[in-house]
Amino acid sequence: MVNITRLNSQDADFSARLSTLLKFDAEQDEAIDQAAARILKRVQHEGDAAVLALTSEFDRVSATTMSDLEISLKTCHQALQSLPTAQRQALEAAAERIKTYHLKQVQTSWSYTEANGTQLGQQITPLDRVGIYVPGGKAAYPSSVLMNAIPAKVAGVKEVIMVTPTPGGEHNPLVLAAAAVAGVDRVFTIGGAQAIGALAYGTETIAAVDKIVGPGNAYVAAAKRRVFGTVGIDMIAGPSEILIICDGLTPADWVAMDLFSQAEHDELAQAILLCPDAAYIETVQASIDRLIETMPRADIIRTSLQNRGALVLVKDLDEACHISNTIAPEHLEVSTANPEAWLPKLRHAGAIFMGQHSSEALGDYCAGPNHVLPTSRTARFSSPLGVYDFQKRSSIIYVSQEGAQTLGRIADALAQGEGLTAHANSARYRLTDS
């Protein structure tokens, strides 16, 4: 039996126990942080030479020049063509769906003109160059390539540089094929903090980027924290999360497997069920106990569920929505007969999956919306990765001569109140009666 925490929302200590369950120690390991700092400094000062040496040290890849670490776009397209037909078609279909969804997010410039001729507005422009980090080696994350690169390209980013480690020189054809489908411009087989440093500071071979996106290990996360400000970053993601609100009508095996789908990521992942039906919760527990034996990653799932998972009995679905807002999950499944009725009550979630057939796994790969989502309760104030992360806004201010007479007097009065004489004079000089 999988010993998952049981909670009852009517218990006096419920809030305290839920709070304890949700806590995740995200404090940076000092040793990892210092190691990342040393690597970044070395890359910043030594450029290509540092990247070559560190790649040899950490990934066991011997290369004499950076060209040895760059994979041509021709090779990426060959990888795409070499895939089994069904796999290639699935990759292309997912890419098309992701592109279609993200095209809806494109922001456009706007302006308006006041009666005196003053024009105000906002100019939208894409970032020039973006770096995407993709875990490599035995792990294959083609979906990560699509979710990070496609929105950048839709936004109009001219150059997308992908970095992916290849421990022991092991290239992953799925990742390379995804790069071809997503329109990545350059691919380098480097990883870790050294890859983040190369993207942030630039080297003789790799041009510095404006923003770095994509998941990575603890060293990558530490490096991203340290280069933020020199470049933009997407987020520092915590362990994966799923919260399921269920009315007890969804097949229990479906719910159990949906909980598994996040628990199998790693031991720190979190999977929680909220349901007002006590008998149904017991049925889900039985499904978990039976199905876990069929899972290749059973040990990881078991540890995740026992350490951070929960089956929660709630008073009703209205209360479940309230608790969900407190949790602010990365993934939220509303597995009920009438999911639309509850949507207005759900304020904080990275992605909301509506109805029995909307499994979170579909969102990971091919539904269309981005799977790079806020974790660790940050959905209270942040959003999924999107086209808007690769566009920036510049304010446009054109003041007519007539407009300067009105605005100049306002600015003059406020500047004098702040004791900034040059500001006041600058505004007053434009006044025709000054």
C-alpha positions in Angstrom: 0.0 0.0 0.0 1.1 3.5 -0.8 0.9 5.5 2.4 -0.4 8.9 1.1 -1.2 11.6 3.6 -4.9 11.8 4.3 -6.4 15.2 5.2 -9.9 16.3 6.0 -10.8 20.0 5.5 -13.1 19.9 8.6 -10.4 19.0 11.0 -9.2 21.7 13.3 -5.5 21.3 12.3 -6.3 21.1 8.5 -4.8 24.5 7.5 -1.6 23.8 9.5 -1.2 20.4 8.0 -1.8 21.6 4.5 0.7 24.4 5.0 3.3 21.9 6.1 2.6 19.7 3.1 3.0 22.6 0.7 6.3 23.8 2.1 9.2 23.2 -0.1 12.7 24.2 0.9 13.8 26.1 -2.1 16.9 27.6 -0.5 19.9 27.4 -2.7 22.6 24.9 -1.7 25.6 27.0 -0.8 28.1 24.6 -2.4 26.1 24.4 -5.6 25.7 28.2 -5.7 29.4 28.8 -5.2 30.4 26.2 -7.8 28.1 27.9 -10.3 29.6 31.3 -9.4 33.1 30.0 -10.1 32.1 28.4 -13.4 30.3 31.6 -14.5 33.3 33.7 -13.7 35.6 31.4 -15.6 33.4 31.5 -18.7 33.1 35.3 -18.4 36.8 35.7 -18.4 38.1 32.8 -20.6 35.2 32.4 -23.1 35.5 29.5 -25.5 38.5 28.0 -23.7 36.6 27.7 -20.5 33.5 26.2 -22.2 35.7 23.6 -23.9 37.5 22.7 -20.7 34.4 22.5 -18.6 32.5 20.4 -21.2 35.4 18.0 -21.2 35.5 17.8 -17.4 31.7 17.5 -16.7 30.3 15.8 -19.8 33.4 13.8 -20.9 33.3 15.3 -24.3 36.7 16.1 -25.8 36.6 19.0 -28.3 39.5 21.1 -29.6 37.3 23.9 -31.0 33.8 25.2 -30.5 32.9 24.0 -33.9 33.2 20.5 -32.5 30.5 21.3 -30.1 28.1 22.9 -32.6 25.5 20.7 -34.4 24.6 21.9 -37.9 21.0 22.6 -38.8 21.5 20.0 -41.6 22.1 17.4 -38.9 19.0 18.4 -37.1 16.9 18.1 -40.2 18.5 14.7 -40.9 17.5 13.6 -37.4 13.9 14.7 -38.1 13.8 12.7 -41.3 15.3 9.6 -39.7 12.5 9.4 -37.1 9.9 6.7 -37.4 7.0 8.2 -39.4 4.5 8.2 -36.6 7.0 9.9 -34.2 7.9 12.5 -36.8 4.2 13.3 -37.6 3.4 13.5 -33.9 6.3 16.0 -33.4 5.1 18.1 -36.3 1.5 18.0 -35.2 2.4 19.1 -31.7 4.5 21.9 -33.1 1.7 23.1 -35.3 -0.8 23.2 -32.4 1.7 25.0 -30.2 2.3 27.6 -32.9 -1.5 28.1 -33.6 -2.1 28.7 -29.9 0.8 31.1 -29.4 -0.1 33.2 -32.5 -3.1 34.3 -30.5 -0.8 35.9 -27.9 1.1 38.2 -30.2 0.8 41.8 -29.0 0.8 44.7 -31.4 1.8 48.4 -31.1 -0.8 51.0 -30.4 -1.2 54.7 -30.0 -3.8 57.5 -29.6 -3.8 61.2 -30.4 -5.2 63.8 -28.1 -7.1 66.9 -29.3 -4.0 69.1 -29.1 -2.0 66.8 -31.3 0.0 65.0 -28.5 0.4 61.4 -29.4 1.0 58.6 -26.8 1.4 54.9 -27.4 3.3 51.7 -27.0 5.7 50.1 -29.5 6.0 46.3 -29.3 9.3 44.8 -30.4 10.8 41.3 -30.1 14.0 40.4 -28.3 16.9 40.1 -30.7 18.4 36.9 -29.4 17.3 34.2 -27.0 19.0 31.1 -25.5 17.0 28.0 -24.6 18.4 25.3 -22.3 17.3 21.7 -23.0 18.3 18.8 -20.7 20.2 16.2 -22.7 22.0 12.9 -22.5 19.7 9.9 -21.9 16.8 12.1 -21.1 14.8 13.3 -24.1 12.7 16.4 -23.9 11.7 17.4 -27.4 8.5 19.0 -25.9 10.7 21.4 -24.0 12.4 22.5 -27.3 9.0 23.1 -28.9 7.5 25.0 -25.9 10.5 27.3 -25.5 11.5 27.9 -29.1 8.2 28.2 -30.9 6.8 31.2 -28.8 10.1 33.0 -29.3 9.9 32.5 -33.1 6.2 33.6 -33.1 7.3 36.7 -31.2 9.7 37.5 -34.0 13.0 36.7 -32.2 15.7 36.7 -35.0 18.0 34.2 -33.4 17.3 31.3 -31.1 20.3 29.5 -29.7 19.8 26.1 -28.1 22.2 24.5 -25.7 21.9 20.9 -24.6 24.5 18.7 -22.8 25.5 15.4 -24.4 27.2 13.4 -21.6 29.7 11.0 -23.2 28.9 12.5 -26.6 25.5 10.9 -26.7 23.2 13.0 -29.0 19.5 12.6 -28.7 17.8 12.5 -32.2 14.4 13.5 -30.8 15.8 16.7 -29.3 17.7 17.5 -32.5 14.6 16.8 -34.6 12.5 19.1 -32.4 15.1 21.9 -32.9 14.5 21.5 -36.7 10.7 21.6 -36.3 10.8 24.6 -34.0 13.1 26.7 -36.1 16.1 26.9 -33.8 19.0 28.8 -35.4 22.0 27.3 -33.7 22.6 24.2 -31.5 25.5 23.7 -29.1 26.2 20.5 -27.2 27.1 22.2 -23.9 25.3 22.2 -20.6 25.4 23.1 -17.0 26.4 26.5 -15.5 29.0 26.9 -18.3 26.2 26.9 -20.9 24.3 29.5 -19.0 27.5 31.6 -18.7 28.2 31.3 -22.4 24.6 32.5 -23.3 24.6 35.3 -20.7 28.1 36.8 -21.3 28.9 35.5 -24.8 32.1 33.9 -26.0 34.2 34.2 -29.1 31.8 31.8 -30.8 28.5 32.2 -29.0 26.9 35.7 -29.1 25.4 36.9 -25.8 21.6 36.5 -25.6 18.9 38.8 -24.2 17.0 36.1 -22.3 17.6 32.5 -21.2 14.6 30.1 -20.9 14.3 26.4 -20.2 14.6 23.9 -17.4 17.8 22.5 -15.9 19.5 20.9 -12.9 20.4 22.6 -9.7 23.6 24.1 -11.2 21.7 25.5 -14.1 19.1 27.0 -11.7 21.9 28.6 -9.6 23.6 30.0 -12.7 20.3 31.5 -14.0 19.8 33.2 -10.6 23.2 34.7 -10.8 23.0 36.0 -14.4 19.5 37.5 -14.0 19.9 41.2 -14.5 22.6 40.7 -17.1 20.0 38.8 -19.1 16.4 38.0 -18.5 15.3 34.6 -17.4 11.9 32.8 -17.6 11.7 31.6 -14.0 13.3 29.4 -11.3 11.0 26.4 -11.4 10.4 24.1 -8.4 9.3 20.5 -8.5 6.3 19.6 -10.7 2.8 19.8 -9.2 -0.7 18.5 -10.0 -3.9 19.3 -8.1 -7.1 17.4 -9.0 -10.5 18.6 -8.0 -12.8 15.7 -8.6 -16.6 15.1 -8.0 -16.1 11.4 -7.7 -17.5 10.6 -11.2 -14.3 10.2 -13.1 -12.9 6.6 -13.3 -10.6 6.2 -10.4 -7.9 4.6 -12.5 -7.8 7.8 -14.6 -7.3 10.0 -11.5 -4.6 7.7 -10.1 -2.7 7.8 -13.3 -3.0 11.5 -13.5 -1.5 11.8 -10.0 1.3 9.4 -11.2 2.0 11.6 -14.2 3.5 14.3 -12.0 4.8 12.1 -9.2 7.0 10.2 -11.7 9.0 13.4 -12.5 11.0 13.1 -9.3 10.7 12.4 -5.6 10.0 16.1 -4.8 7.0 16.4 -7.2 3.6 16.9 -5.6 0.3 15.3 -6.4 -2.9 16.2 -4.5 -6.5 15.1 -4.9 -9.5 17.2 -3.5 -12.8 15.4 -3.4 -16.0 15.6 -1.3 -16.7 11.8 -1.7 -15.0 9.7 1.0 -15.8 6.4 -0.7 -14.4 7.6 -4.0 -11.1 8.6 -2.2 -10.9 5.0 -1.0 -11.4 3.8 -4.6 -8.6 6.1 -5.8 -6.3 4.7 -3.1 -7.1 1.2 -4.3 -6.3 2.2 -7.9 -3.0 3.7 -6.8 -2.0 0.6 -4.9 -2.8 -1.6 -7.9 -1.5 0.5 -10.7 1.8 1.5 -9.1 3.1 -2.0 -9.6 2.9 -1.5 -13.3 5.0 1.6 -13.4 8.6 1.5 -14.5 9.3 4.5 -12.2 7.4 3.0 -9.3 10.0 3.9 -6.6 10.0 7.5 -7.6 6.2 7.7 -7.7 5.9 6.0 -4.3 8.4 8.3 -2.6 6.8 11.4 -4.2 3.2 10.4 -3.1 4.2 9.3 0.4 6.4 12.4 1.1 4.5 15.2 -0.6 1.2 13.8 -1.9 -2.3 13.9 -0.3 -5.8 12.7 -0.6 -8.0 15.4 0.8 -11.7 15.1 1.8 -13.4 18.4 1.3 -16.9 19.6 2.3 -17.9 20.4 -1.3 -16.5 21.5 -4.6 -16.9 25.2 -3.7 -14.5 24.6 -0.7 -12.2 22.7 -3.1 -11.9 25.8 -5.2 -11.1 27.9 -2.2 -8.4 25.4 -1.2 -7.1 25.2 -4.7 -6.5 29.0 -4.7 -4.5 28.6 -1.5 -2.3 25.9 -3.1 -2.0 27.9 -6.5 -0.9 24.7 -8.3 1.2 24.5 -11.5 -1.3 22.1 -13.0 -5.0 22.0 -12.0 -7.4 19.4 -13.3 -11.1 20.1 -12.7 -12.4 16.6 -13.3 -16.1 17.3 -12.8 -19.3 16.9 -14.7 -19.7 20.7 -15.0 -16.1 22.2 -15.0 -17.2 25.5 -16.5 -19.3 26.3 -13.4 -16.2 26.3 -11.2 -13.8 28.2 -13.5 -14.9 31.7 -12.2 -13.9 30.6 -8.7 -10.4 29.5 -9.7 -8.0 32.4 -9.5 -4.5 30.9 -9.1 -3.2 28.1 -11.3 -0.6 27.8 -14.0 -2.8 25.7 -16.3 -6.4 24.6 -15.8 -7.6 21.4 -17.4 -11.3 21.3 -17.7 -13.3 18.0 -17.6 -12.7 14.3 -17.3 -10.9 13.9 -20.7 -8.5 16.8 -20.2 -5.5 14.9 -18.8 -2.5 17.0 -17.8 -0.3 14.9 -20.0 -2.0 16.3 -23.1 -0.9 19.8 -22.0 2.7 18.6 -21.6 2.9 17.6 -25.2 0.4 18.7 -27.7 -2.8 20.6 -26.5 -1.2 23.9 -27.5 -0.8 26.1 -24.4 2.7 26.3 -23.0 3.9 23.7 -20.5 6.4 26.0 -18.9 4.4 27.0 -15.8 4.8 28.7 -12.4 5.4 26.3 -9.5 5.7 26.6 -5.7 2.6 28.9 -5.4 4.1 31.5 -7.8 0.9 31.1 -9.9 -0.5 33.7 -7.5 1.5 36.4 -9.3 3.0 34.9 -12.5 1.9 33.2 -15.7 2.8 30.5 -18.2 5.7 31.1 -20.6 4.3 32.8 -23.7 5.0 35.0 -26.7 4.8 38.0 -24.3 8.0 36.8 -22.6 9.8 37.4 -25.9 8.4 40.8 -26.7 9.1 44.1 -24.9 7.3 47.3 -24.8 8.6 50.9 -25.3 6.5 53.9 -24.4 6.0 56.4 -27.3 5.6 60.1 -26.3 5.2 62.8 -28.9 4.2 66.1 -27.3 2.8 68.8 -29.6 3.6 72.5 -29.0 0.1 73.0 -27.7 0.4 69.9 -25.5 3.7 71.1 -24.0 1.8 74.2 -22.6 -0.5 72.0 -20.5 2.0 69.3 -19.6 4.8 71.7 -19.0 2.9 73.6 -16.2 1.9 70.3 -14.5 5.5 69.0 -14.7 6.9 72.3 -13.5 4.7 72.4 -10.4 5.5 68.7 -9.5 9.2 69.0 -10.1 9.4 72.1 -7.9 7.6 70.2 -5.2 10.3 67.5 -5.4 13.1 70.1 -5.4 14.3 69.1 -8.8 15.0 72.4 -10.4 16.5 71.2 -13.7 13.4 69.1 -14.3 11.2 72.1 -13.7 13.3 74.3 -16.0 13.3 71.7 -18.7 9.5 71.6 -18.7 9.2 75.4 -18.4 11.6 76.2 -21.3 8.9 74.8 -23.6 6.2 77.2 -22.4 5.6 80.0 -24.9 4.9 82.5 -22.2 8.0 81.7 -20.1 
